[in-house]
Structures are given as C-alpha cells and as structure tokens.
C-alpha cells in the first residue's frame, strides 16, 4: 500500500495538463477583468453621446423663401 502511495505522489503524468488549465484560467480571468473595466467607460460614453445628440437641433438649411 505504501509503495502505491509513493508511486502515485512521484508520478508526473498529467502535470502539463494541469499547468495548461491553470494558465488558461488566468488568461480567461484577465480577459474578463479587461472587458468589465472597459464596459463601464463604454456605457458612460454612450450615454454622453446619446444626451448630446438628443439635445442637438438639426437644421436642413432650407428656408421657406428658398422654395
């Protein structure tokens, strides 16, 4: 029994898979963090643009005497 436990602890099969899983998880977390950070600024900018365009009066440049 003891030899089986020692053999299991010394076995490095699958260690690369575990490393890739941990690295992939880290990259995914950094990506999510970047998206969350950028989305706050993007929504704020969109609201500012919406307010500015709603308040802007559009003129066609044609008056009633030009017809």
mmCIF file as Biopython writes it, N, C-alpha, C and O atoms, coordinates in Angstrom:
data_model
#
loop_
_atom_site.group_PDB
_atom_site.id
_atom_site.type_symbol
_atom_site.label_atom_id
_atom_site.label_alt_id
_atom_site.label_comp_id
_atom_site.label_asym_id
_atom_site.label_entity_id
_atom_site.label_seq_id
_atom_site.pdbx_PDB_ins_code
_atom_site.Cartn_x
_atom_site.Cartn_y
_atom_site.Cartn_z
_atom_site.occupancy
_atom_site.B_iso_or_equiv
_atom_site.auth_seq_id
_atom_site.auth_asym_id
_atom_site.pdbx_PDB_model_num
ATOM 1   N N  . UNK A ? 1  ? 0.821   -1.188 0.000   1.0 0.0 1  A 1 
ATOM 2   C CA . UNK A ? 1  ? 0.000   0.000  0.000   1.0 0.0 1  A 1 
ATOM 3   C C  . UNK A ? 1  ? 0.868   1.257  0.000   1.0 0.0 1  A 1 
ATOM 4   O O  . UNK A ? 1  ? 0.600   2.211  -0.730  1.0 0.0 1  A 1 
ATOM 5   N N  . UNK A ? 2  ? 1.904   1.243  0.823   1.0 0.0 2  A 1 
ATOM 6   C CA . UNK A ? 2  ? 2.778   2.398  0.917   1.0 0.0 2  A 1 
ATOM 7   C C  . UNK A ? 2  ? 3.499   2.652  -0.400  1.0 0.0 2  A 1 
ATOM 8   O O  . UNK A ? 2  ? 3.671   3.802  -0.805  1.0 0.0 2  A 1 
ATOM 9   N N  . UNK A ? 3  ? 3.918   1.585  -1.068  1.0 0.0 3  A 1 
ATOM 10  C CA . UNK A ? 3  ? 4.595   1.743  -2.361  1.0 0.0 3  A 1 
ATOM 11  C C  . UNK A ? 3  ? 3.661   2.362  -3.399  1.0 0.0 3  A 1 
ATOM 12  O O  . UNK A ? 3  ? 4.106   3.141  -4.242  1.0 0.0 3  A 1 
ATOM 13  N N  . UNK A ? 4  ? 2.390   2.029  -3.347  1.0 0.0 4  A 1 
ATOM 14  C CA . UNK A ? 4  ? 1.410   2.598  -4.272  1.0 0.0 4  A 1 
ATOM 15  C C  . UNK A ? 4  ? 1.228   4.093  -4.050  1.0 0.0 4  A 1 
ATOM 16  O O  . UNK A ? 4  ? 1.113   4.853  -5.012  1.0 0.0 4  A 1 
ATOM 17  N N  . UNK A ? 5  ? 1.202   4.519  -2.798  1.0 0.0 5  A 1 
ATOM 18  C CA . UNK A ? 5  ? 1.048   5.938  -2.476  1.0 0.0 5  A 1 
ATOM 19  C C  . UNK A ? 5  ? 2.291   6.708  -2.903  1.0 0.0 5  A 1 
ATOM 20  O O  . UNK A ? 5  ? 2.181   7.789  -3.482  1.0 0.0 5  A 1 
ATOM 21  N N  . UNK A ? 6  ? 3.457   6.169  -2.628  1.0 0.0 6  A 1 
ATOM 22  C CA . UNK A ? 6  ? 4.717   6.827  -3.014  1.0 0.0 6  A 1 
ATOM 23  C C  . UNK A ? 6  ? 4.804   6.918  -4.527  1.0 0.0 6  A 1 
ATOM 24  O O  . UNK A ? 6  ? 5.205   7.947  -5.071  1.0 0.0 6  A 1 
ATOM 25  N N  . UNK A ? 7  ? 4.428   5.839  -5.208  1.0 0.0 7  A 1 
ATOM 26  C CA . UNK A ? 7  ? 4.447   5.843  -6.672  1.0 0.0 7  A 1 
ATOM 27  C C  . UNK A ? 7  ? 3.482   6.898  -7.217  1.0 0.0 7  A 1 
ATOM 28  O O  . UNK A ? 7  ? 3.815   7.608  -8.166  1.0 0.0 7  A 1 
ATOM 29  N N  . UNK A ? 8  ? 2.307   7.004  -6.631  1.0 0.0 8  A 1 
ATOM 30  C CA . UNK A ? 8  ? 1.313   7.994  -7.069  1.0 0.0 8  A 1 
ATOM 31  C C  . UNK A ? 8  ? 1.841   9.413  -6.863  1.0 0.0 8  A 1 
ATOM 32  O O  . UNK A ? 8  ? 1.670   10.261 -7.739  1.0 0.0 8  A 1 
ATOM 33  N N  . UNK A ? 9  ? 2.473   9.684  -5.734  1.0 0.0 9  A 1 
ATOM 34  C CA . UNK A ? 9  ? 2.982   11.026 -5.448  1.0 0.0 9  A 1 
ATOM 35  C C  . UNK A ? 9  ? 4.153   11.407 -6.336  1.0 0.0 9  A 1 
ATOM 36  O O  . UNK A ? 9  ? 4.342   12.585 -6.639  1.0 0.0 9  A 1 
ATOM 37  N N  . UNK A ? 10 ? 4.939   10.430 -6.756  1.0 0.0 10 A 1 
ATOM 38  C CA . UNK A ? 10 ? 6.100   10.706 -7.603  1.0 0.0 10 A 1 
ATOM 39  C C  . UNK A ? 10 ? 5.751   10.739 -9.087  1.0 0.0 10 A 1 
ATOM 40  O O  . UNK A ? 10 ? 6.567   11.188 -9.892  1.0 0.0 10 A 1 
ATOM 41  N N  . UNK A ? 11 ? 4.586   10.284 -9.464  1.0 0.0 11 A 1 
ATOM 42  C CA . UNK A ? 11 ? 4.184   10.235 -10.865 1.0 0.0 11 A 1 
ATOM 43  C C  . UNK A ? 11 ? 3.872   11.644 -11.358 1.0 0.0 11 A 1 
ATOM 44  O O  . UNK A ? 11 ? 3.082   12.358 -10.739 1.0 0.0 11 A 1 
ATOM 45  N N  . UNK A ? 12 ? 4.489   12.050 -12.472 1.0 0.0 12 A 1 
ATOM 46  C CA . UNK A ? 12 ? 4.285   13.392 -13.027 1.0 0.0 12 A 1 
ATOM 47  C C  . UNK A ? 12 ? 3.425   13.376 -14.282 1.0 0.0 12 A 1 
ATOM 48  O O  . UNK A ? 12 ? 3.369   14.375 -14.999 1.0 0.0 12 A 1 
ATOM 49  N N  . UNK A ? 13 ? 2.764   12.278 -14.560 1.0 0.0 13 A 1 
ATOM 50  C CA . UNK A ? 13 ? 1.899   12.193 -15.716 1.0 0.0 13 A 1 
ATOM 51  C C  . UNK A ? 13 ? 0.711   13.123 -15.527 1.0 0.0 13 A 1 
ATOM 52  O O  . UNK A ? 13 ? 0.046   13.090 -14.492 1.0 0.0 13 A 1 
ATOM 53  N N  . UNK A ? 14 ? 0.447   13.950 -16.525 1.0 0.0 14 A 1 
ATOM 54  C CA . UNK A ? 14 ? -0.674  14.884 -16.458 1.0 0.0 14 A 1 
ATOM 55  C C  . UNK A ? 14 ? -0.322  16.227 -15.860 1.0 0.0 14 A 1 
ATOM 56  O O  . UNK A ? 14 ? -1.188  17.097 -15.764 1.0 0.0 14 A 1 
ATOM 57  N N  . UNK A ? 15 ? 0.928   16.427 -15.452 1.0 0.0 15 A 1 
ATOM 58  C CA . UNK A ? 15 ? 1.311   17.707 -14.843 1.0 0.0 15 A 1 
ATOM 59  C C  . UNK A ? 15 ? 1.217   18.844 -15.853 1.0 0.0 15 A 1 
ATOM 60  O O  . UNK A ? 15 ? 0.862   19.967 -15.495 1.0 0.0 15 A 1 
ATOM 61  N N  . UNK A ? 16 ? 1.533   18.560 -17.111 1.0 0.0 16 A 1 
ATOM 62  C CA . UNK A ? 16 ? 1.462   19.591 -18.142 1.0 0.0 16 A 1 
ATOM 63  C C  . UNK A ? 16 ? 0.013   20.002 -18.356 1.0 0.0 16 A 1 
ATOM 64  O O  . UNK A ? 16 ? -0.269  21.182 -18.563 1.0 0.0 16 A 1 
ATOM 65  N N  . UNK A ? 17 ? -0.895  19.059 -18.308 1.0 0.0 17 A 1 
ATOM 66  C CA . UNK A ? 17 ? -2.321  19.387 -18.461 1.0 0.0 17 A 1 
ATOM 67  C C  . UNK A ? 17 ? -2.785  20.309 -17.341 1.0 0.0 17 A 1 
ATOM 68  O O  . UNK A ? 17 ? -3.528  21.261 -17.583 1.0 0.0 17 A 1 
ATOM 69  N N  . UNK A ? 18 ? -2.358  20.035 -16.141 1.0 0.0 18 A 1 
ATOM 70  C CA . UNK A ? 18 ? -2.734  20.876 -15.006 1.0 0.0 18 A 1 
ATOM 71  C C  . UNK A ? 18 ? -2.159  22.279 -15.189 1.0 0.0 18 A 1 
ATOM 72  O O  . UNK A ? 18 ? -2.832  23.270 -14.906 1.0 0.0 18 A 1 
ATOM 73  N N  . UNK A ? 19 ? -0.914  22.363 -15.663 1.0 0.0 19 A 1 
ATOM 74  C CA . UNK A ? 19 ? -0.313  23.675 -15.900 1.0 0.0 19 A 1 
ATOM 75  C C  . UNK A ? 19 ? -1.118  24.462 -16.938 1.0 0.0 19 A 1 
ATOM 76  O O  . UNK A ? 19 ? -1.373  25.652 -16.751 1.0 0.0 19 A 1 
ATOM 77  N N  . UNK A ? 20 ? -1.513  23.814 -18.011 1.0 0.0 20 A 1 
ATOM 78  C CA . UNK A ? 20 ? -2.277  24.498 -19.049 1.0 0.0 20 A 1 
ATOM 79  C C  . UNK A ? 20 ? -3.642  24.940 -18.546 1.0 0.0 20 A 1 
ATOM 80  O O  . UNK A ? 20 ? -4.128  26.002 -18.933 1.0 0.0 20 A 1 
ATOM 81  N N  . UNK A ? 21 ? -4.254  24.154 -17.705 1.0 0.0 21 A 1 
ATOM 82  C CA . UNK A ? 21 ? -5.554  24.526 -17.149 1.0 0.0 21 A 1 
ATOM 83  C C  . UNK A ? 21 ? -5.415  25.774 -16.277 1.0 0.0 21 A 1 
ATOM 84  O O  . UNK A ? 21 ? -6.231  26.692 -16.360 1.0 0.0 21 A 1 
ATOM 85  N N  . UNK A ? 22 ? -4.399  25.800 -15.459 1.0 0.0 22 A 1 
ATOM 86  C CA . UNK A ? 22 ? -4.181  26.956 -14.581 1.0 0.0 22 A 1 
ATOM 87  C C  . UNK A ? 22 ? -3.854  28.194 -15.406 1.0 0.0 22 A 1 
ATOM 88  O O  . UNK A ? 22 ? -4.373  29.275 -15.128 1.0 0.0 22 A 1 
ATOM 89  N N  . UNK A ? 23 ? -3.002  28.052 -16.415 1.0 0.0 23 A 1 
ATOM 90  C CA . UNK A ? 23 ? -2.657  29.196 -17.268 1.0 0.0 23 A 1 
ATOM 91  C C  . UNK A ? 23 ? -3.868  29.685 -18.054 1.0 0.0 23 A 1 
ATOM 92  O O  . UNK A ? 23 ? -4.078  30.891 -18.183 1.0 0.0 23 A 1 
ATOM 93  N N  . UNK A ? 24 ? -4.655  28.768 -18.573 1.0 0.0 24 A 1 
ATOM 94  C CA . UNK A ? 24 ? -5.851  29.149 -19.328 1.0 0.0 24 A 1 
ATOM 95  C C  . UNK A ? 24 ? -6.841  29.882 -18.427 1.0 0.0 24 A 1 
ATOM 96  O O  . UNK A ? 24 ? -7.431  30.879 -18.842 1.0 0.0 24 A 1 
ATOM 97  N N  . UNK A ? 25 ? -7.025  29.409 -17.222 1.0 0.0 25 A 1 
ATOM 98  C CA . UNK A ? 25 ? -7.913  30.069 -16.275 1.0 0.0 25 A 1 
ATOM 99  C C  . UNK A ? 25 ? -7.430  31.495 -15.990 1.0 0.0 25 A 1 
ATOM 100 O O  . UNK A ? 25 ? -8.239  32.419 -15.913 1.0 0.0 25 A 1 
ATOM 101 N N  . UNK A ? 26 ? -6.131  31.673 -15.837 1.0 0.0 26 A 1 
ATOM 102 C CA . UNK A ? 26 ? -5.582  33.006 -15.597 1.0 0.0 26 A 1 
ATOM 103 C C  . UNK A ? 26 ? -5.825  33.947 -16.767 1.0 0.0 26 A 1 
ATOM 104 O O  . UNK A ? 26 ? -6.174  35.109 -16.561 1.0 0.0 26 A 1 
ATOM 105 N N  . UNK A ? 27 ? -5.647  33.463 -17.987 1.0 0.0 27 A 1 
ATOM 106 C CA . UNK A ? 27 ? -5.878  34.288 -19.173 1.0 0.0 27 A 1 
ATOM 107 C C  . UNK A ? 27 ? -7.357  34.656 -19.287 1.0 0.0 27 A 1 
ATOM 108 O O  . UNK A ? 27 ? -7.689  35.794 -19.617 1.0 0.0 27 A 1 
ATOM 109 N N  . UNK A ? 28 ? -8.231  33.716 -19.020 1.0 0.0 28 A 1 
ATOM 110 C CA . UNK A ? 28 ? -9.668  33.991 -19.076 1.0 0.0 28 A 1 
ATOM 111 C C  . UNK A ? 28 ? -10.058 35.030 -18.024 1.0 0.0 28 A 1 
ATOM 112 O O  . UNK A ? 28 ? -10.850 35.928 -18.307 1.0 0.0 28 A 1 
ATOM 113 N N  . UNK A ? 29 ? -9.512  34.914 -16.826 1.0 0.0 29 A 1 
ATOM 114 C CA . UNK A ? 29 ? -9.810  35.895 -15.768 1.0 0.0 29 A 1 
ATOM 115 C C  . UNK A ? 29 ? -9.325  37.288 -16.153 1.0 0.0 29 A 1 
ATOM 116 O O  . UNK A ? 29 ? -10.029 38.271 -15.924 1.0 0.0 29 A 1 
ATOM 117 N N  . UNK A ? 30 ? -8.127  37.383 -16.736 1.0 0.0 30 A 1 
ATOM 118 C CA . UNK A ? 30 ? -7.617  38.688 -17.161 1.0 0.0 30 A 1 
ATOM 119 C C  . UNK A ? 30 ? -8.481  39.274 -18.272 1.0 0.0 30 A 1 
ATOM 120 O O  . UNK A ? 30 ? -8.728  40.480 -18.292 1.0 0.0 30 A 1 
ATOM 121 N N  . UNK A ? 31 ? -8.937  38.444 -19.186 1.0 0.0 31 A 1 
ATOM 122 C CA . UNK A ? 31 ? -9.814  38.915 -20.252 1.0 0.0 31 A 1 
ATOM 123 C C  . UNK A ? 31 ? -11.132 39.443 -19.707 1.0 0.0 31 A 1 
ATOM 124 O O  . UNK A ? 31 ? -11.606 40.498 -20.128 1.0 0.0 31 A 1 
ATOM 125 N N  . UNK A ? 32 ? -11.721 38.709 -18.770 1.0 0.0 32 A 1 
ATOM 126 C CA . UNK A ? 32 ? -12.982 39.156 -18.150 1.0 0.0 32 A 1 
ATOM 127 C C  . UNK A ? 32 ? -12.780 40.464 -17.402 1.0 0.0 32 A 1 
ATOM 128 O O  . UNK A ? 32 ? -13.635 41.349 -17.456 1.0 0.0 32 A 1 
ATOM 129 N N  . UNK A ? 33 ? -11.679 40.593 -16.718 1.0 0.0 33 A 1 
ATOM 130 C CA . UNK A ? 33 ? -11.390 41.827 -15.989 1.0 0.0 33 A 1 
ATOM 131 C C  . UNK A ? 33 ? -11.247 42.998 -16.951 1.0 0.0 33 A 1 
ATOM 132 O O  . UNK A ? 33 ? -11.742 44.089 -16.668 1.0 0.0 33 A 1 
ATOM 133 N N  . UNK A ? 34 ? -10.584 42.793 -18.077 1.0 0.0 34 A 1 
ATOM 134 C CA . UNK A ? 34 ? -10.421 43.860 -19.067 1.0 0.0 34 A 1 
ATOM 135 C C  . UNK A ? 34 ? -11.763 44.265 -19.658 1.0 0.0 34 A 1 
ATOM 136 O O  . UNK A ? 34 ? -12.020 45.454 -19.847 1.0 0.0 34 A 1 
ATOM 137 N N  . UNK A ? 35 ? -12.617 43.299 -19.952 1.0 0.0 35 A 1 
ATOM 138 C CA . UNK A ? 35 ? -13.933 43.607 -20.513 1.0 0.0 35 A 1 
ATOM 139 C C  . UNK A ? 35 ? -14.780 44.366 -19.502 1.0 0.0 35 A 1 
ATOM 140 O O  . UNK A ? 35 ? -15.455 45.329 -19.866 1.0 0.0 35 A 1 
ATOM 141 N N  . UNK A ? 36 ? -14.758 43.952 -18.243 1.0 0.0 36 A 1 
ATOM 142 C CA . UNK A ? 36 ? -15.543 44.646 -17.223 1.0 0.0 36 A 1 
ATOM 143 C C  . UNK A ? 36 ? -15.058 46.078 -17.032 1.0 0.0 36 A 1 
ATOM 144 O O  . UNK A ? 36 ? -15.868 46.986 -16.848 1.0 0.0 36 A 1 
ATOM 145 N N  . UNK A ? 37 ? -13.758 46.284 -17.073 1.0 0.0 37 A 1 
ATOM 146 C CA . UNK A ? 37 ? -13.203 47.624 -16.902 1.0 0.0 37 A 1 
ATOM 147 C C  . UNK A ? 37 ? -13.571 48.511 -18.079 1.0 0.0 37 A 1 
ATOM 148 O O  . UNK A ? 37 ? -13.944 49.669 -17.890 1.0 0.0 37 A 1 
ATOM 149 N N  . UNK A ? 38 ? -13.471 47.984 -19.288 1.0 0.0 38 A 1 
ATOM 150 C CA . UNK A ? 38 ? -13.766 48.780 -20.474 1.0 0.0 38 A 1 
ATOM 151 C C  . UNK A ? 38 ? -15.263 49.028 -20.629 1.0 0.0 38 A 1 
ATOM 152 O O  . UNK A ? 38 ? -15.657 50.061 -21.169 1.0 0.0 38 A 1 
ATOM 153 N N  . UNK A ? 39 ? -16.095 48.116 -20.172 1.0 0.0 39 A 1 
ATOM 154 C CA . UNK A ? 39 ? -17.543 48.283 -20.364 1.0 0.0 39 A 1 
ATOM 155 C C  . UNK A ? 39 ? -18.086 49.459 -19.561 1.0 0.0 39 A 1 
ATOM 156 O O  . UNK A ? 39 ? -19.015 50.127 -20.015 1.0 0.0 39 A 1 
ATOM 157 N N  . UNK A ? 40 ? -17.540 49.726 -18.396 1.0 0.0 40 A 1 
ATOM 158 C CA . UNK A ? 40 ? -18.004 50.865 -17.603 1.0 0.0 40 A 1 
ATOM 159 C C  . UNK A ? 40 ? -17.796 52.171 -18.357 1.0 0.0 40 A 1 
ATOM 160 O O  . UNK A ? 40 ? -18.701 53.002 -18.429 1.0 0.0 40 A 1 
ATOM 161 N N  . UNK A ? 41 ? -16.628 52.349 -18.908 1.0 0.0 41 A 1 
ATOM 162 C CA . UNK A ? 41 ? -16.332 53.559 -19.670 1.0 0.0 41 A 1 
ATOM 163 C C  . UNK A ? 41 ? -17.138 53.636 -20.952 1.0 0.0 41 A 1 
ATOM 164 O O  . UNK A ? 41 ? -17.549 54.721 -21.363 1.0 0.0 41 A 1 
ATOM 165 N N  . UNK A ? 42 ? -17.366 52.505 -21.583 1.0 0.0 42 A 1 
ATOM 166 C CA . UNK A ? 42 ? -18.110 52.485 -22.842 1.0 0.0 42 A 1 
ATOM 167 C C  . UNK A ? 42 ? -19.558 52.873 -22.624 1.0 0.0 42 A 1 
ATOM 168 O O  . UNK A ? 42 ? -20.110 53.648 -23.404 1.0 0.0 42 A 1 
ATOM 169 N N  . UNK A ? 43 ? -20.185 52.354 -21.583 1.0 0.0 43 A 1 
ATOM 170 C CA . UNK A ? 43 ? -21.575 52.707 -21.308 1.0 0.0 43 A 1 
ATOM 171 C C  . UNK A ? 43 ? -21.701 54.183 -20.942 1.0 0.0 43 A 1 
ATOM 172 O O  . UNK A ? 43 ? -22.658 54.842 -21.350 1.0 0.0 43 A 1 
ATOM 173 N N  . UNK A ? 44 ? -20.758 54.701 -20.186 1.0 0.0 44 A 1 
ATOM 174 C CA . UNK A ? 44 ? -20.780 56.120 -19.838 1.0 0.0 44 A 1 
ATOM 175 C C  . UNK A ? 44 ? -20.628 57.004 -21.066 1.0 0.0 44 A 1 
ATOM 176 O O  . UNK A ? 44 ? -21.309 58.021 -21.194 1.0 0.0 44 A 1 
ATOM 177 N N  . UNK A ? 45 ? -19.742 56.617 -21.961 1.0 0.0 45 A 1 
ATOM 178 C CA . UNK A ? 45 ? -19.540 57.382 -23.190 1.0 0.0 45 A 1 
ATOM 179 C C  . UNK A ? 45 ? -20.775 57.319 -24.073 1.0 0.0 45 A 1 
ATOM 180 O O  . UNK A ? 45 ? -21.155 58.322 -24.678 1.0 0.0 45 A 1 
ATOM 181 N N  . UNK A ? 46 ? -21.399 56.168 -24.155 1.0 0.0 46 A 1 
ATOM 182 C CA . UNK A ? 46 ? -22.615 56.024 -24.960 1.0 0.0 46 A 1 
ATOM 183 C C  . UNK A ? 46 ? -23.731 56.910 -24.417 1.0 0.0 46 A 1 
ATOM 184 O O  . UNK A ? 46 ? -24.463 57.518 -25.198 1.0 0.0 46 A 1 
ATOM 185 N N  . UNK A ? 47 ? -23.874 56.993 -23.115 1.0 0.0 47 A 1 
ATOM 186 C CA . UNK A ? 47 ? -24.896 57.859 -22.518 1.0 0.0 47 A 1 
ATOM 187 C C  . UNK A ? 47 ? -24.611 59.329 -22.837 1.0 0.0 47 A 1 
ATOM 188 O O  . UNK A ? 47 ? -25.532 60.087 -23.140 1.0 0.0 47 A 1 
ATOM 189 N N  . UNK A ? 48 ? -23.344 59.730 -22.768 1.0 0.0 48 A 1 
ATOM 190 C CA . UNK A ? 48 ? -22.976 61.119 -23.077 1.0 0.0 48 A 1 
ATOM 191 C C  . UNK A ? 48 ? -23.277 61.446 -24.532 1.0 0.0 48 A 1 
ATOM 192 O O  . UNK A ? 48 ? -23.794 62.524 -24.829 1.0 0.0 48 A 1 
ATOM 193 N N  . UNK A ? 49 ? -22.964 60.541 -25.432 1.0 0.0 49 A 1 
ATOM 194 C CA . UNK A ? 49 ? -23.232 60.768 -26.855 1.0 0.0 49 A 1 
ATOM 195 C C  . UNK A ? 49 ? -24.737 60.832 -27.093 1.0 0.0 49 A 1 
ATOM 196 O O  . UNK A ? 49 ? -25.205 61.668 -27.867 1.0 0.0 49 A 1 
ATOM 197 N N  . UNK A ? 50 ? -25.494 59.963 -26.440 1.0 0.0 50 A 1 
ATOM 198 C CA . UNK A ? 50 ? -26.944 59.979 -26.586 1.0 0.0 50 A 1 
ATOM 199 C C  . UNK A ? 50 ? -27.558 61.275 -26.119 1.0 0.0 50 A 1 
ATOM 200 O O  . UNK A ? 50 ? -28.448 61.812 -26.778 1.0 0.0 50 A 1 
ATOM 201 N N  . UNK A ? 51 ? -27.097 61.792 -24.986 1.0 0.0 51 A 1 
ATOM 202 C CA . UNK A ? 51 ? -27.607 63.063 -24.478 1.0 0.0 51 A 1 
ATOM 203 C C  . UNK A ? 51 ? -27.255 64.202 -25.422 1.0 0.0 51 A 1 
ATOM 204 O O  . UNK A ? 51 ? -28.087 65.066 -25.698 1.0 0.0 51 A 1 
ATOM 205 N N  . UNK A ? 52 ? -26.020 64.204 -25.918 1.0 0.0 52 A 1 
ATOM 206 C CA . UNK A ? 52 ? -25.575 65.283 -26.804 1.0 0.0 52 A 1 
ATOM 207 C C  . UNK A ? 52 ? -26.357 65.273 -28.114 1.0 0.0 52 A 1 
ATOM 208 O O  . UNK A ? 52 ? -26.731 66.335 -28.613 1.0 0.0 52 A 1 
ATOM 209 N N  . UNK A ? 53 ? -26.607 64.106 -28.671 1.0 0.0 53 A 1 
ATOM 210 C CA . UNK A ? 53 ? -27.352 64.057 -29.928 1.0 0.0 53 A 1 
ATOM 211 C C  . UNK A ? 53 ? -28.830 64.369 -29.715 1.0 0.0 53 A 1 
ATOM 212 O O  . UNK A ? 53 ? -29.473 64.905 -30.617 1.0 0.0 53 A 1 
ATOM 213 N N  . UNK A ? 54 ? -29.379 64.054 -28.565 1.0 0.0 54 A 1 
ATOM 214 C CA . UNK A ? 54 ? -30.780 64.366 -28.291 1.0 0.0 54 A 1 
ATOM 215 C C  . UNK A ? 54 ? -30.983 65.871 -28.125 1.0 0.0 54 A 1 
ATOM 216 O O  . UNK A ? 54 ? -32.050 66.390 -28.453 1.0 0.0 54 A 1 
ATOM 217 N N  . UNK A ? 55 ? -29.983 66.565 -27.627 1.0 0.0 55 A 1 
ATOM 218 C CA . UNK A ? 55 ? -30.086 67.999 -27.394 1.0 0.0 55 A 1 
ATOM 219 C C  . UNK A ? 55 ? -29.718 68.824 -28.619 1.0 0.0 55 A 1 
ATOM 220 O O  . UNK A ? 55 ? -29.946 70.034 -28.632 1.0 0.0 55 A 1 
ATOM 221 N N  . UNK A ? 56 ? -29.162 68.207 -29.636 1.0 0.0 56 A 1 
ATOM 222 C CA . UNK A ? 56 ? -28.712 68.936 -30.819 1.0 0.0 56 A 1 
ATOM 223 C C  . UNK A ? 56 ? -29.884 69.160 -31.767 1.0 0.0 56 A 1 
ATOM 224 O O  . UNK A ? 56 ? -30.634 68.242 -32.096 1.0 0.0 56 A 1 
ATOM 225 N N  . UNK A ? 57 ? -30.012 70.416 -32.194 1.0 0.0 57 A 1 
ATOM 226 C CA . UNK A ? 57 ? -31.067 70.750 -33.140 1.0 0.0 57 A 1 
ATOM 227 C C  . UNK A ? 57 ? -30.498 70.635 -34.546 1.0 0.0 57 A 1 
ATOM 228 O O  . UNK A ? 57 ? -29.441 71.190 -34.845 1.0 0.0 57 A 1 
ATOM 229 N N  . UNK A ? 58 ? -31.202 69.914 -35.400 1.0 0.0 58 A 1 
ATOM 230 C CA . UNK A ? 58 ? -30.735 69.682 -36.764 1.0 0.0 58 A 1 
ATOM 231 C C  . UNK A ? 58 ? -31.468 70.627 -37.698 1.0 0.0 58 A 1 
ATOM 232 O O  . UNK A ? 58 ? -32.693 70.751 -37.656 1.0 0.0 58 A 1 
ATOM 233 N N  . UNK A ? 59 ? -30.699 71.283 -38.533 1.0 0.0 59 A 1 
ATOM 234 C CA . UNK A ? 59 ? -31.284 72.230 -39.485 1.0 0.0 59 A 1 
ATOM 235 C C  . UNK A ? 59 ? -30.995 71.724 -40.898 1.0 0.0 59 A 1 
ATOM 236 O O  . UNK A ? 59 ? -29.903 71.223 -41.167 1.0 0.0 59 A 1 
ATOM 237 N N  . UNK A ? 60 ? -31.959 71.851 -41.789 1.0 0.0 60 A 1 
ATOM 238 C CA . UNK A ? 60 ? -31.775 71.388 -43.164 1.0 0.0 60 A 1 
ATOM 239 C C  . UNK A ? 60 ? -31.116 72.433 -44.030 1.0 0.0 60 A 1 
ATOM 240 O O  . UNK A ? 60 ? -30.576 72.105 -45.087 1.0 0.0 60 A 1 
ATOM 241 N N  . UNK A ? 61 ? -31.147 73.666 -43.616 1.0 0.0 61 A 1 
ATOM 242 C CA . UNK A ? 61 ? -30.532 74.742 -44.401 1.0 0.0 61 A 1 
ATOM 243 C C  . UNK A ? 61 ? -31.485 75.305 -45.436 1.0 0.0 61 A 1 
ATOM 244 O O  . UNK A ? 61 ? -31.113 76.225 -46.164 1.0 0.0 61 A 1 
ATOM 245 N N  . UNK A ? 62 ? -32.685 74.792 -45.526 1.0 0.0 62 A 1 
ATOM 246 C CA . UNK A ? 62 ? -33.679 75.271 -46.483 1.0 0.0 62 A 1 
ATOM 247 C C  . UNK A ? 62 ? -34.675 76.151 -45.737 1.0 0.0 62 A 1 
ATOM 248 O O  . UNK A ? 62 ? -35.238 75.734 -44.726 1.0 0.0 62 A 1 
ATOM 249 N N  . UNK A ? 63 ? -34.890 77.344 -46.223 1.0 0.0 63 A 1 
ATOM 250 C CA . UNK A ? 63 ? -35.879 78.238 -45.627 1.0 0.0 63 A 1 
ATOM 251 C C  . UNK A ? 63 ? -37.126 78.290 -46.499 1.0 0.0 63 A 1 
ATOM 252 O O  . UNK A ? 63 ? -37.127 77.782 -47.620 1.0 0.0 63 A 1 
ATOM 253 N N  . UNK A ? 64 ? -38.169 78.893 -45.993 1.0 0.0 64 A 1 
ATOM 254 C CA . UNK A ? 64 ? -39.428 78.941 -46.735 1.0 0.0 64 A 1 
ATOM 255 C C  . UNK A ? 64 ? -39.313 79.835 -47.973 1.0 0.0 64 A 1 
ATOM 256 O O  . UNK A ? 64 ? -40.081 79.640 -48.915 1.0 0.0 64 A 1 
ATOM 257 N N  . UNK A ? 65 ? -38.397 80.802 -48.019 1.0 0.0 65 A 1 
ATOM 258 C CA . UNK A ? 65 ? -38.246 81.683 -49.178 1.0 0.0 65 A 1 
ATOM 259 C C  . UNK A ? 65 ? -37.431 81.022 -50.283 1.0 0.0 65 A 1 
ATOM 260 O O  . UNK A ? 65 ? -37.467 81.488 -51.421 1.0 0.0 65 A 1 
ATOM 261 N N  . UNK A ? 66 ? -36.678 79.923 -49.977 1.0 0.0 66 A 1 
ATOM 262 C CA . UNK A ? 66 ? -35.860 79.254 -50.987 1.0 0.0 66 A 1 
ATOM 263 C C  . UNK A ? 66 ? -36.685 78.328 -51.875 1.0 0.0 66 A 1 
ATOM 264 O O  . UNK A ? 66 ? -36.188 77.888 -52.912 1.0 0.0 66 A 1 
ATOM 265 N N  . UNK A ? 67 ? -37.901 78.022 -51.513 1.0 0.0 67 A 1 
ATOM 266 C CA . UNK A ? 67 ? -38.704 77.069 -52.285 1.0 0.0 67 A 1 
ATOM 267 C C  . UNK A ? 67 ? -39.207 77.695 -53.481 1.0 0.0 67 A 1 
ATOM 268 O O  . UNK A ? 67 ? -39.907 77.055 -54.265 1.0 0.0 67 A 1 
#
